[in-house]
């Protein structure tokens, strides 16, 4: 489950019922800050913690959480940290410009400055109006230190790699629903009878099985290049395998297979001979 479900009440309820769970944690929880202080520098050192299939660094620690020792997996994404830092500093620069305007107008009171309190040290005159400010460097450094980290807890013992693999598989359901609407064109039924609707649902169901098979079989390929082996990308690549009929009515492959086509077909135990044999069986 995602980050919205993490709470002492929910965790204890899951334990009482004997349910196994994998949950994303909120980074602002005290235990997460303790883990960053204790293990963050080691994970950020990038030595021996790399999880290649997900492009992040991670490790597993055991900590007391809500009265019970729990498996907590800590991850660090250096690319995400860099992107978050740019966004964070951009927001702080915007805030600083806002504060500068308030200082120049000399009308801002302490009650209006709540969102700036942690990031800036604010000074007020005897009448309670803002007159000066400066960045809270210590707080900003702590914020930057925490960027790029995220946490998952699991009831079962498992590696950080496996926990992340299972958790990220959670969005496959969302992707399947998304593909129903876009890739498989089930956003609108476009039928006029109950029988037609049942038929379309059945065909869609088969299409989703095929799509899922493509996705699962290409797991090893995605570990090497996630962007190159998406389901739409693989379908598009395989659609380029064409055949033509010669003068005597026999079908033959039109073009040589590409290296990428061969890699995809290999996941299904297919090769050029299989394709040519299948084409040779056409009798339209």
HUPEQUI-V208678 format. One record per pair of residues at least 4 apart in sequence whose C-alpha atoms are under 7 Angstrom apart, sorted by sequence separation. I is the first residue (numbers start at 0). J is the second residue. D is the distance in Angstrom with one decimal. If there is no record, write none. Layout:
I|J|D ; I|J|D
This chain:
0|4|6.6 ; 5|9|6.7 ; 6|10|6.2 ; 7|11|6.1 ; 8|12|6.2 ; 9|13|6.2 ; 10|14|6.3 ; 11|15|6.1 ; 12|16|6.3 ; 13|17|6.1 ; 14|18|6.1 ; 27|31|6.7 ; 28|32|6.7 ; 29|33|6.3 ; 30|34|6.2 ; 31|35|6.2 ; 32|36|6.3 ; 33|37|6.2 ; 34|38|5.6 ; 35|39|4.1 ; 38|42|6.3 ; 39|43|6.0 ; 40|44|6.1 ; 45|49|6.6 ; 50|54|5.9 ; 51|55|7.0 ; 63|67|5.2 ; 64|68|6.1 ; 76|80|6.1 ; 77|81|6.2 ; 78|82|6.3 ; 79|83|6.0 ; 80|84|6.1 ; 81|85|6.4 ; 82|86|6.4 ; 83|87|5.9 ; 84|88|6.0 ; 85|89|6.1 ; 86|90|6.2 ; 87|91|6.3 ; 88|92|6.1 ; 89|93|6.3 ; 90|94|6.3 ; 91|95|6.1 ; 92|96|6.4 ; 93|97|6.4 ; 94|98|6.2 ; 95|99|6.1 ; 96|100|6.4 ; 97|101|6.5 ; 98|102|6.2 ; 99|103|6.3 ; 100|104|6.3 ; 101|105|6.1 ; 107|111|6.4 ; 108|112|6.9 ; 112|116|6.5 ; 115|119|5.8 ; 116|120|6.6 ; 123|127|5.3 ; 124|128|5.5 ; 135|139|6.3 ; 136|140|6.1 ; 137|141|6.4 ; 138|142|6.3 ; 139|143|6.2 ; 140|144|6.1 ; 141|145|6.5 ; 142|146|6.7 ; 157|161|6.3 ; 158|162|6.3 ; 159|163|6.2 ; 160|164|6.1 ; 161|165|6.1 ; 162|166|6.1 ; 163|167|5.9 ; 164|168|6.2 ; 165|169|6.8 ; 170|174|6.2 ; 171|175|6.0 ; 172|176|6.4 ; 173|177|6.2 ; 174|178|6.0 ; 175|179|6.2 ; 176|180|6.7 ; 177|181|6.3 ; 178|182|4.8 ; 179|183|4.9 ; 180|184|5.2 ; 191|195|7.0 ; 192|196|6.3 ; 193|197|6.2 ; 194|198|6.3 ; 195|199|6.2 ; 196|200|6.1 ; 197|201|6.2 ; 198|202|6.2 ; 199|203|6.0 ; 200|204|6.0 ; 201|205|6.4 ; 202|206|6.2 ; 203|207|6.2 ; 204|208|6.4 ; 205|209|6.4 ; 206|210|6.1 ; 207|211|6.0 ; 208|212|6.1 ; 209|213|6.3 ; 210|214|6.3 ; 211|215|6.1 ; 212|216|6.0 ; 213|217|6.2 ; 214|218|6.7 ; 217|221|6.2 ; 218|222|6.5 ; 219|223|6.9 ; 220|224|6.3 ; 221|225|4.1 ; 224|228|6.7 ; 225|229|6.9 ; 228|232|6.0 ; 229|233|6.1 ; 230|234|6.2 ; 231|235|6.1 ; 232|236|6.2 ; 233|237|6.1 ; 234|238|6.0 ; 235|239|7.0 ; 244|248|5.7 ; 245|249|5.5 ; 256|260|6.0 ; 257|261|6.3 ; 258|262|6.3 ; 259|263|6.3 ; 260|264|6.1 ; 261|265|6.0 ; 262|266|6.8 ; 264|268|6.5 ; 265|269|5.2 ; 269|273|5.8 ; 270|274|6.4 ; 271|275|6.1 ; 272|276|6.0 ; 273|277|6.1 ; 274|278|6.1 ; 275|279|6.0 ; 276|280|6.5 ; 4|9|6.9 ; 13|18|5.2 ; 26|31|5.6 ; 27|32|6.9 ; 34|39|6.8 ; 50|55|5.5 ; 63|68|4.3 ; 64|69|6.0 ; 101|106|6.6 ; 123|128|5.1 ; 124|129|6.5 ; 157|162|6.5 ; 178|183|6.0 ; 179|184|6.1 ; 180|185|4.8 ; 181|186|6.9 ; 190|195|6.0 ; 227|232|6.7 ; 228|233|5.8 ; 244|249|5.3 ; 245|250|6.3 ; 256|261|6.5 ; 264|269|5.0 ; 265|270|6.3 ; 42|48|6.3 ; 49|55|6.0 ; 50|56|5.6 ; 62|68|5.3 ; 63|69|5.9 ; 101|107|5.7 ; 123|129|4.4 ; 124|130|6.3 ; 179|185|5.2 ; 180|186|4.1 ; 190|196|6.1 ; 244|250|4.3 ; 264|270|6.2 ; 49|56|4.3 ; 50|57|6.8 ; 61|68|6.3 ; 62|69|5.5 ; 122|129|5.9 ; 123|130|5.4 ; 179|186|6.8 ; 221|228|5.7 ; 243|250|5.4 ; 244|251|6.4 ; 48|56|5.0 ; 49|57|6.5 ; 61|69|5.5 ; 62|70|6.8 ; 122|130|5.9 ; 123|131|7.0 ; 188|196|6.9 ; 220|228|6.6 ; 242|250|6.3 ; 243|251|5.6 ; 48|57|5.3 ; 61|70|4.9 ; 62|71|6.9 ; 122|131|5.1 ; 242|251|5.3 ; 243|252|6.4 ; 261|270|6.6 ; 48|58|6.4 ; 60|70|6.0 ; 61|71|5.9 ; 121|131|6.1 ; 122|132|5.9 ; 242|252|4.2 ; 243|253|5.9 ; 45|56|6.7 ; 59|70|6.7 ; 60|71|5.4 ; 121|132|4.5 ; 241|252|6.0 ; 242|253|4.7 ; 59|71|5.7 ; 60|72|6.3 ; 120|132|5.4 ; 121|133|6.8 ; 241|253|5.5 ; 59|72|4.3 ; 119|132|6.4 ; 120|133|5.3 ; 241|254|6.9 ; 42|56|6.4 ; 58|72|5.8 ; 59|73|6.2 ; 119|133|5.5 ; 120|134|6.1 ; 42|57|6.5 ; 57|72|7.0 ; 58|73|5.6 ; 119|134|4.4 ; 120|135|5.8 ; 57|73|5.5 ; 58|74|6.7 ; 118|134|6.1 ; 119|135|4.8 ; 214|230|6.0 ; 5|22|6.8 ; 57|74|4.1 ; 118|135|5.2 ; 213|230|6.5 ; 56|74|5.5 ; 57|75|6.1 ; 109|127|6.6 ; 5|24|6.2 ; 55|74|6.7 ; 56|75|5.0 ; 108|127|5.8 ; 109|128|7.0 ; 2|22|6.7 ; 55|75|5.9 ; 56|76|6.3 ; 108|128|4.7 ; 118|138|6.4 ; 210|230|7.0 ; 0|21|6.4 ; 1|22|5.9 ; 2|23|4.7 ; 55|76|4.8 ; 107|128|5.5 ; 108|129|6.0 ; 117|138|7.0 ; 118|139|6.5 ; 0|22|5.1 ; 1|23|5.3 ; 2|24|5.5 ; 106|128|5.9 ; 107|129|5.5 ; 0|23|6.8 ; 2|25|6.2 ; 105|128|6.2 ; 237|260|6.3 ; 252|275|6.5 ; 105|129|6.2 ; 236|260|6.5 ; 251|275|6.9 ; 105|130|6.5 ; 102|129|5.8 ; 251|278|6.2 ; 102|130|5.3 ; 250|278|6.1 ; 251|279|6.5 ; 102|131|6.6 ; 250|279|5.7 ; 250|281|6.7 ; 43|75|6.7 ; 42|75|6.8 ; 217|266|6.6 ; 216|266|5.9 ; 7|65|6.2 ; 84|143|6.5 ; 84|146|7.0 ; 83|146|6.5 ; 80|146|4.9 ; 80|147|3.8 ; 79|147|5.2 ; 77|147|6.0 ; 76|147|5.0 ; 75|147|5.3 ; 76|148|6.5 ; 75|148|4.5 ; 74|148|5.5 ; 75|149|6.6 ; 74|149|5.4 ; 73|149|6.1 ; 74|150|6.2 ; 73|150|4.8 ; 72|150|5.6 ; 73|151|6.8 ; 71|150|6.9 ; 72|151|5.2 ; 71|151|5.9 ; 72|152|6.1 ; 71|152|4.5 ; 70|152|5.6 ; 71|153|6.7 ; 70|153|5.5 ; 70|154|6.6 ; 69|154|6.6 ; 70|156|6.5 ; 72|159|5.4 ; 59|158|6.7 ; 59|159|5.6 ; 58|159|5.5 ; 57|159|6.1 ; 50|160|6.2 ; 26|149|6.4 ; 26|150|7.0 ; 24|150|5.3 ; 23|150|5.9 ; 24|151|5.6 ; 23|151|4.4 ; 24|152|6.9 ; 22|151|5.5 ; 23|152|6.4 ; 21|151|6.9 ; 22|152|5.3 ; 21|152|5.7 ; 22|153|6.6 ; 21|153|4.5 ; 20|153|5.7 ; 21|154|6.8 ; 20|154|5.5 ; 19|154|5.5 ; 19|155|6.9 ; 21|166|6.8 ; 52|222|4.6
